Amino acid sequence: MMSSFKSLGIAAKIMVAPAVIALLLVFFGLFSSRNTSELGEMIRTFQSASDEGKLNQEAEAGVHALHAAVYRSLALISIKNEAKAEKVVAEQLTVMGELQRALEADTHTTTQTLVPLLAAYEAKVRDAYDAATSDPNLGAMMLQDADKAYEELVLTLQGGSAQSRMTEQKTSRELDSMQVFMQSSQTIVLLVAVVLGLFIALIAGRRIAKPLQHMQSRLAEIERTGDLSMRLNRETDDEVGRTADSVNALLQSINAGVNEVNKAVTAVAAGDFKQKISTDLRGDLAQMKAAVNDAIDRIESTMSGLDRMMGALSAGHFSMRLEVNAQGAYAHTVKQAQQTMMALDAMLGDVGNTLAAVAQGNLAVRVTAQGQGDLLVLKDNLNQSLVSLSGAMQAIRTNARQVAAAASESSHAVGQIADGAQNQTHAISQVAVAVRQTAASVVEVSRSTEQASLKSRHSVMVMRDGLMKIEKMVDVVNNIAVNSEKINKITEVIEKIANKTNLLSLNAAIEAARAGEHGKGFAVVADEVGKLAVNSAESSKEIAQLVQQAVLETARAVEAVAAVSADMNLIEIGSQETDDMLRRISDTLEEQSNAVEEINANLTSVDMIARGNAAATEEITASVMELSRIAESTRLEVDRFQTT
């Protein structure tokens, strides 16, 4: 079987895996169809049980509502409100009629047993209500028979609901089991299909990919090593095997041509232009053969001409010219060589003439020959050097003249410096007197600053004592506010009690009215209790208003005290800052006093330096005269060069 699969084409191998997966999916569809039918039957059973349970619940709720409506109607009849009682019972009987019709239309066995019980209960309710309209006591007695029917009906409804819930729960569990089974079955079938498909696809892929991988690795090795003698192995009889045969034939042809080209190129690289390609080649390889042989001939001709030119260059003959029959790049190379010889001849001749003129002291001459590349750089550098040299000579000539003039001016300035040194000595004496007076003033200001600092610290202590008293007053006011809030809560409780008492008095008055003649005394007491509750509520409201007013006044007092406390804090901060500033001023004055003493001491040193400057000016005068003589000598030497 594996040999047959191996002989299949690539397209046939690829189609095997999808075909197997399709068959498994068909089997999976048939299997799922049968399970889906069973699942649908379970869902219908579950829905039926659910509908039956909902109907039982609606019936139970309707029965409870009707029973409560009957008792409510009897209470309304007892207070002579027959119209409202009739409306309440009529509404509930209408609802029960609709419910009874729904039960009759239902096909469940449990539901059908409820129909006669519901009809019997409804008949007893109607009889009790009709009797109560004429005699409430008789209606109440007949309602006891309706209570028994009500209890029997409720028990039946509850039993039906319980049975429906049990059926619903059982069906739900079966549905869950079926769902789990179907999911498990689907998962298993899908896994089998996927695994089998992947296995077949893996085998087909390996049968296709292995020869291709071998071919790719072999070609990569040929590309990496450049060894065209290597060949591909034929492992299959499909398209891949036939491709390997074609590639081997191509490699054989290319290898033969490349070997011949290698021999010819190796000989050219060794300087042997006689070696040519002689093997019979076809197609592009034949064109390559002709191109290589022609290139060898042209290289040989060009190299011979270049050899003669290089010999002339080495001998210093720049007038040599080539006469070689060349084309394309070789002709361009020969032309470039001839242009190079001409450019060298023109440039070096002009450079020689320029340097000869410079040797005669003519710095205005320049190189004018045209050139490119390094020759242009040589020309520009030489001309720039001549420009720089000419500028330097002019600058030296100008500087020599300026140095001579500056030496004369310096001699005059030195005399002025000597006069200034004497004036400086006199001024230093006057500054010393002023410094001593400043020291006395600094001591007096420092004493006054210390006294101001003491008074500022005393003010800070007074402000702190005031702040402590204000904080105590704030605590007292806050306690008053807290107590006011407690009183307000107590008044709210009193007001609630009064409202409840008033409500109780109203209920008592209603009960006294029902009692008739026997309840008159109780009605008087209830009326007095109601008045007392109203008075208590009004008093509690007045107390609450007073307490609220007290809370507002207390809040205003707290705000005012807080504002005063904030202002005093600002005053304390300002006093503290003033004290800090006075201390810094005192420290600064002390430093100034020390600085004045140092200035007084330094003035003596400055006086000595001024006297030394007077002696140094005499030495500078002698140096300036020598500098003037050197500048004149330099000017005479530079005047020998011509710069324009």
C-alpha positions, 0 to 999 in steps of 0.5 A: 500500500505504501509503495502504491501511495508513493507512486501517486501524483502530488495532487492525488496525495493531497486529496486523500486527507480531505476525503477521509475527513468528509466520510467521518463527518457524514458518519457524525451527521447520521449519529447526531440526527438520531440523538437530536430526535431523542433530545427533542422528545425530552424537550417537549416533555420538559415544556409540558411539565413546565406549562402544567406547573405554571398553570397550577401556580396561577390557579393557586394564586387566583384561589388565594386572591378570591378567598381574601376578596371574600373576607374583605367583602364581608368586612365591607358589608359589616360597615355598610359598604355593599357596593364596594364589596360587590365590586371586589367579589365580582372582579375576583369571580371574573378572574376565576372564571377565566382561570376555570376556562383555562383549566378546562382547555388543558389536557393534563390529567392533574389539571382536569381533576382541579376543574370540579374542585374549583367549581364547587369552591366557587359555588360555596363562595357565591352562596356565602357572599349572597347570604352575607348581603342579607345576614353577615352572621349567616354569611360568616357561618357559610364561609366556614364551609367554603374554607374547607373547600378552599383548603382541599383545593389548595392541597390539590393545587400544591400536590399538582405543582409538586408533581410538575416540579418533580417531572420538570426536574427529572426531565431537566436531569435527563436533558443534561445527561443527553446534552453531556452525552451528545457533546462527548460523542461530538467531541470524540468523533471530531477528535477522531476525524481530526487525528485521522485527517492529520495522520493522513495529511502528515503521511502525504506531506512527508511523502511530498516534502521529504524529496523536496527537502532533500532537493532543497538541501542539496541545492542549498549545499551546491549554492553554499559550496559552489560545487557544480559536480554534486547531483540530486538523488531521485527518490520518487516517480512523481513530478519531484523525481522528474524535476530532479533529473532535469536539474541534474542535466542542467547542472552537468551543462553548467559545470562544463561551461564554468570549468572552461571559463575558470581555466581561461580566467585563471590564465588571464589572472596569471597574465597569460592572455593566450588561453581561450575557451575551446569546448563546444557549448550551446545557447547562453553558454556559447554566448558566454564563450564568445564574450570571454574570448573577445574580452581576453583579446581586448584586455591583452591589447589595452594592457600592452598600451598601458604598459608602454605609458607607465614606462614613460611616466616612470621615466618622467616623460609626460608627452607620451600618447597611446595609439590603441584600437580599443572600444567601449570601456577599454577605449574610455580607459585609454582616453582617461590615461592620455588625459591624465598624461596631458593634465600632469604635463600642464599642471607640473609645468605651471607649478614649476614656473610659479615656484621659480617666481616665488624664489625671486620674492614675487608672492603675487604669482599664481598657478593657472593650469586647469586640472581635476581631482588631486591635481585641482587640490594641488593647484588650490592648495598651492595658490592658497598657500601663496595667498596666505603667505602674501597676507602674512607678509602684509600683516607682519609689515602692518604689525611692525609699524603698529608695534612701533607706534604702540611702543611710543604710546606705551611710553607716554602711558607709563608716565601717566601710570606713575602719576596715578600711583601717587594719587592712589596712595593719597586716596587710600589714606582718605578711605581708611578714615571713612572705614573707621567711621563706618565701623563705629556706626555699625556697632551702634546699629547692632545695639539698637537691633538687639533691643528691638528683637527683645521687644518682638519676642515679648509680643510673641509670648503675649499673642500665644497666651491669647491664642490658648484662651481663644482655643478654650472658648472655642471648645466651650462653644462647640460643646454648646453646639453638640448639646443643642444637637442632642436636644434637637434629637430629643424633640424629634423623638417627642414629636414622633411620639406625639404623632403616634399618640394622635394616630392611636387616639384616631384609631380609638375614636373609630373603635369607640364609634363602632362600639356605639353607646358603650364607647362614648366615654372612651371616645371622650378620653381618645379626644383628650389624648388627641388634643394632648398629642397635638399640643405636645407636637406643637411644643416640640416644634417650638423647642426644635425651632429655639434649639435650631436658632441656638445652633445657628448662633453657636455656629456664628460664634464659632466662625467669629472666634475662628476668624479672631484666632486666624488673625492672631495666628497671622500676628504671631507669624508676623511677630516671629518673622520680625524677630527673625529678621532682626536677628539676621540684621544683627548677625549681618551687622556683626559680619559687616563690622568684621569686614570693615576691620579686614578692609582697614587691614587690607588698605595698608597692603594696597598702599604698599602695592601702589608704591611698588607699582611706581617702581615697576613703571620705570622698568616698563619704560625701558622694555618699551624702548627695546620693543620699538627697536625690534619692530623697526628691524622686522619691517625692513626685512618684510619690505623685500617681498612683493605681495601685489 
